Amino acid sequence: MKKLIGATLLLAAGSLFGADFSVGIQIGAPPPPRVLRVRPRAPGADYVWIDGYWYASGRRWLWHDGYYARPPYAGAVWVAPRHDGRMFYEGYWRGDRGQYGHDHRRFGDRDRDYRDHR
């Protein structure tokens, strides 16, 4: 009987440590995107335009204006951030060298993704 109880406790403890859970805050869908009337000229041939987007910051939405950025490597494409009605997903660069996240809090540094992931 002791062996059965011991085995049951070990099994239960193992399943608790293997459990996967996450905590998130739902703040609802973001406002509609803002409309850019005139896109500025690209600073160079290897820059890509990133449309402006809303991103979650705590319990509110903040707007990130559109900007030009250099991809982290040739052939990388920008996957825009999105909200599926329930969850927010950050934007990122994707390509044959893998996926690279983007820190939208570093405003004004067009080369950050290119420089940080070379």
N, C-alpha and C positions, 0 to 999 in steps of 0.2 A: 504494500500500500504506500509506503514512504517513497519507493522508487517511482510509482505512478504520479504521486503529487509532485515530486521533484522534476520529473520529465514535463509535466503540465506547466509548472512554473517557468522552466527553461524555454519551453515553446512560446509561452505568453510573453516573456521578456524579449525573446528574439523578434517576435512580431511587432512589439512596441518600438524597438530600436530601428526596425526596417520601415516603419511607417513614414510616409511622406505627406507633409501638409504645408500650407502656406497661409499667410495672413495678408490681406489686402484691404484697401479702402475703396469703396465704390462711390464715385462722386457724380455719376450720371454722364451722359454724352457731352462732348465739348460743343461750344457754340459753332455756328457755321463758319467756314474759312473766310478770311478777309480777302477782298479782291484787290489785286495789284494792277494798277492802271498802266504803268510803264515799267518794263524790266530794264534795269541798268545794263550797260555794256559789260561784257565779260572781261575780266582782267587779263586773260590769256587764253590760248587755244585749248589748253588741257583742263579748263575749269568747267564744272557742271552746275547748272542752275538747280537749286533745291527750293521748291515752293514753300511758302510760309505754312506754319502748322501750329495747332494748339498742343500743348503738352501738360501733363498732370504735374502739379507741384503741391504736395500735401493734399489738402481738400479743395483745391481750386485749379482752374485752368489758366495757363499763361500763354501768350502768343509769342511765337518766334518768327520774326520777319523772314521773308525769302532771302536767299543769299547764294553767292557762287562759292563752290568749294572744289578742291582738288581731290579726286578719289585717292584712296590709300595705295592703289596700284593700278596699272593699266588694265582695262577690261572690267573693273569693278563697277557695279551699277547701284544706284541709290534705291532702297526700298523704303518708301515713305512711311512715317508713323501712321497708325490707324486706330480707330476705336470701333469695335464690332457690336456696339450697343450695350455691352456689358463690361468689357475689359479694354484697357489701353495698351498698345504695343509700341515700343520705341522704334524709331527709324534706324536703319543700319545699312552698311555697305555689304554687298554680296558679290562673289565671283569665284574664280577657280582657285584662289588662295584662301578661301574660307570667308567667314562672316566677321565683320568688324563693327563694333558698336560705335556710337557717336555721342559725344557729350555736348548736348545743346546748351549747357550753361556757359560754355566758353565762347561767348559772342565775340565777333570781330576778328577771329583768327581763321582766315580762309584755308590756310594750309595745315591746320591741326590734324586732320585725319591722314593726310598725305605724309606729313612728318612723323606722326606718332606710330604709323604702321608700316614703315618702309623696311 
